């Protein structure tokens, strides 16, 4: 084999290994990516039960129930649509009705089953996606400037 052919073979193998590594990295990212949805998005797209996602919105007034089994249920709204949420665990101290939250979990049989619930950390914070969803619905009543981070 000539020197030129050896070099081309080496470059070809290197490119193949680089492509294989990139494919493995992208596959690993795809399994761990969690997409953000508003209640309107979830009801429109109906994600599969095996897909992890984040649901953001406001806890609907009068919707929080805490039965004896330890499973807390409430509804999250973006003022246009509402999604029921089920959560087993300890809620954050800042969790309350009318509060902006982000829940992470799966949408199973028309109920969002949350593994984790996060509440806003101060009076002005709202996740930018939630604020945008509420603005799109025409129900925005907050200040024009919202602190997003």
N, C-alpha and C positions, 0 to 999 in steps of 0.2 A: 504494500500500500504506500502510496506517495504521502509526503508530508502534508500536502493540501487536503487529502482525503481524511487523514487522521484528525486534522484540525476541525474539519467540517463535522466529523463524527462526534468529536468532543463537544462542539458547540450545540449540536443537535441533542445530545444527551443532557447537557446542562439546561437547555430550554425546556426539555420534557420534564426534568426534575423540578424546575421552577414553576411550571404550569401545574404539576401535581401538588406542590406545596401550596400554591395559591388556591387551588380547588379545595384542599383540606381546610384551609383557614376560612374560606367563605362558607363552607358547609358547617363548621363549628359556630360561626357567627349567626347563621340562619337559625340554628336551633336555640340560640340564646337571646335573640332579639325579641323584645316585647313592645308591641305597637300600642299607641294611645288612641282611645276611642271615646267619643261623647255618647250619651244614650241614643241620640238620633242616628249616629253612625252604626252602632251595634244593631239597632232594630232594622236598619236598612240593609246591612250586609249579612247578618246572621252568621257570625263566625263559627267554625267547627269546635266541638268540645275539647279537642286536643291542642288547640292553639291558645297559648298564654297571651294575655293582653292587659292593658290598664284602662280602667274606666274612670273618667273624671267628671265631676259636676257638683251640684249642691245637694245636700241631704234634704229631702222633702219634709216640710213641716208635718208633724203628726204621724210620721211613718215608722218611727223606731219602736220595735218591740223586742223585749228581752225575756223570752220564755225560760222555764226552769232548766231546759236541756243544755244551756250554755251557748246555743246558736242564736246570734243576734241577727234580726232581719230589719232592713230599711230600704227605702227607695232613693235612687239618685236621679236627679233631673238636670237637664240643661235648659229648663223652662219651656221646651218644645215637646220633648218626649221624656218618659220615665222608665227606668229599669230597676226591677227588684234585685236586692243584693242580700246574700246570706253570708255570714261571717262567724266563725268559731274562734274565739280568742279574746284577748284584752284590747279594747279600743283605746286609741290615744286620748290623753287628757283633754285635748282641744276639740274632740269630736262632739258635735251637737247638731241639732236640727237647724237648717238654714246655713250650715257651714260648708265651705268648699272642701272637697276631699278627692283623693285619688286612691282607688282600690286596684290591687293587682290579683289576677286569678284567671278563671275560665268561665265562659258563657255556656251553661249546660241546661238544656230543657227550659229555655226562656227565663232562667234565673242566673244571675252573675254570682258564682261561688268564689268569694274572695279568700286569698291566703294571707293578704296583708292589706291594712287600711292606713293611709297616711292623711293627716289633717293639716290644714295650713298653720304656719308658725307665728303669724302676727296678723294684725287687722287689715293690712293692705295686700297681703300675698294671695295670689290665685294663679294656678298653673296657666301659662299662656294659652295652651290649647283649650282649656275650659273657658277662659275669658273670650277667646275667639268664637267658640261655639255659641256662647250666650249672646255675643254681639250679632252673630249671623241670624239668630232666631228673633232678633229685634227686641229682646227683653232686658237689655243691658241697662242697669240703673246705678252702676257704680261711678266712681270718679273716672275721668278720662285717662289719667295716668295711673296705671296699675303696676306695682312693683312685681316683676316676674322672677327675680333671683336675688 
